[in-house]
Amino acid sequence: MKRIKLIAQNYGEAFGADRAIRDLIARKMVSGVSVMAASELWPREAMPLVDLLPKAGGRIEVGMMICLSKPFKPVSHAAREKFPEGFPSVAAIRMRNRMSRGFRRLLAAEIAAQLDQFERHFFRPPDFLDGWQDVHETTAVRQALMHMIERMERPMPSWIRAARPGKLLDRWRQARLGKLGIRTSPDTMSIPAGLDEEKLSKFFFSAVERLPDETVLTVRPSEYDERVRRNDRRYKEREWAYRFMTSPDFERVLNRKEIYLF
């Protein structure tokens, strides 16, 4: 039996995405969900998620996506002063490898504010950390997380999704985080781009069984939604993913290939 942790990302991005994710949770077709607590929709969309989880038997993990780039706006006061027009692109964050202590503190305060916003509406801390556009894998954010733990003494979730496991530099960062009490997912993969419903079936039927056991597999399902269509040029693929995951074919593939969503 192959154990896969299937995480639906981008809860809080748009109503269509949120409805699709809640439907998958109700069907027990995902292992967890990554929430965008920085989204202006989160305060409204949190309660339907809170109400739904007991029906899923308590097996669904709910994590928070760290959002530090467009189209999101800062949550903390310091970050709002630094970025009054909203966050820059993720490329700008990636370029800040050698950042000042002040910028590190600013990012740490912003992440802490997003965690507070998550807990304010979900009534408990997240189970794990994720990152919008994989921003949590940047040097700047890794250092900010370490600053939060060491200097702010902020309790952290038990694990963080590793976007690019296996590289030497990533292993070094993971070891640093491990000493601070945060483990990283051992293997991770996003469902490849460009897959329609037929290709998704083939992917789960052939490719998933070759993945290491306990791989974290991410997907971004959505119903049709005008906001998703405007913001994501791959919106059609997200609709295909949702349709496939709610079809009998998906459950059939999971059973036939002995894939267990844990």
Number of C-alpha atoms within 10 A of each C-alpha: 10 18 18 22 21 24 24 27 26 24 32 23 23 22 19 19 26 26 19 24 28 19 16 20 22 16 13 16 20 26 21 26 29 27 29 26 31 26 23 15 16 21 16 12 22 20 13 12 19 12 9 15 17 12 12 12 10 9 16 19 17 22 27 28 31 25 28 27 19 15 12 19 20 26 23 18 14 15 20 15 11 13 13 12 12 18 20 15 14 17 12 11 18 15 12 15 13 11 13 11 12 9 16 22 19 18 24 26 22 24 24 22 19 23 21 17 21 24 15 14 16 19 13 11 18 21 18 23 23 24 25 20 17 16 22 24 19 19 19 22 23 19 22 25 25 19 19 21 18 12 12 14 10 14 13 20 16 13 19 24 25 24 22 14 17 12 9 9 10 17 15 12 16 20 15 16 20 13 9 14 14 21 19 21 18 17 18 21 18 13 16 10 10 11 17 16 19 11 13 22 19 13 15 17 18 13 11 21 17 10 17 14 16 18 18 25 20 21 19 22 28 29 22 19 14 12 14 20 13 10 12 11 10 13 21 19 20 26 22 20 23 23 18 20 21 15 12 10 14 19 14 13 16 17 12 10 15 13 20 15 19 16
